[in-house]
Amino acid sequence: MPLMVDAHADIAYNMLRFGRDYTRPVSETRALEKGSYIVQENGDSLISWDEYQRGRVAVIFSTLFAAPVRFRTHGAEKIVYKDFDEAHKLYSEQLDLYHRMQDSTPDKFRILASKRDLETHLDHWASSTLKASQPVGMIILMEGAEAIRRVSELEMWHERGVRLIGPAWVGTRYCGGWKEPGPLTDDGRKLLSAMADFNFILDLSHMDERAAVEALDLYEGPIVATHANCAALMPDSNTNRHLPDRVIEGVIERDGVVGIVPFNSYLKAGWSREKGHPREEVSLNVVADHMDYVCQIAGDSLHVGIGSDFDGGFGAQSVPPEIDTIADLQKLVSLLQARGYSESDAANILGGNWIARLKRNLPSESVS
């Protein structure tokens, strides 16, 4: 099996909001949460350290995320912010949690902040047998940038290990976002200019099209979309959450990667767990469709990957039926090969493309 990289995992958010323990097997988490509001709201968990081992998920992009208070949902009072100071506090607490995970369970999770960290980590995975256990490497991704109160704080976030920043979730002071469209603001342009000084990787996911297109022109550092699907394959979806062709083309022109989300609502327009749609309406083949679409635009297999967003507001009830946990995304290999993709193409898509960008864009040495 090829190594897998998942470019979006809301680990800290779920630990703090729902008390999930990702060192615990998925089966145990599901048993403990059975019948609870957690399953009602978020679905059954799809990720754990054990499933990362089973699926050879060597690297995950671990997010810092909180929602503005206007998007508060039931039970989320402690994970929403009213202002930038509260956002800063919440994101800092999540970053502290990742550092504690590394300190308390170094055999299971470790932060990767440099090329040297990544190369050492991958050497361990390469030298292990399929049955051997390895730590999962965490690349820290800030989703929604309102935790950055002033651009002068970017140095602190960088020193503490943040390597990717997505300026938007919904609309923010920096740009239009999901459900709240709009362009880059003056603050957003200043943020991008300052981010480039540290070579932060810019994540276009959740940015409104106008903001993303301008960012592609303005930003001098690396650009990706960690978790976003193809708008052209989602006609009549009535959302700005998916990537139009011109944004996909811009990511490819900047030699970036698009991470595809295996979430039924992002694979079939109108699909909704809340409306009682069965998960069987959407096949894992549709995930391969989105991957193939990016490859056809690019003319190669070097610009698409996985950004599962698993446990990010949905669970096992809301993914294609071929998926019980993240380990089952290895089934994409045979689906891609059936379309004529080679073994090396499939390995690129499952993880190699993200690894190549990280090797190129991470700092040579950790700064902390």
Order of alpha helices (4+ residues) and beta strands (2+ residues): beta-alpha-alpha-alpha-alpha-beta-beta-beta-alpha-beta-alpha-beta-alpha-beta-beta-beta-alpha-beta-alpha-beta-alpha-beta-alpha-beta-alpha-alpha-alpha
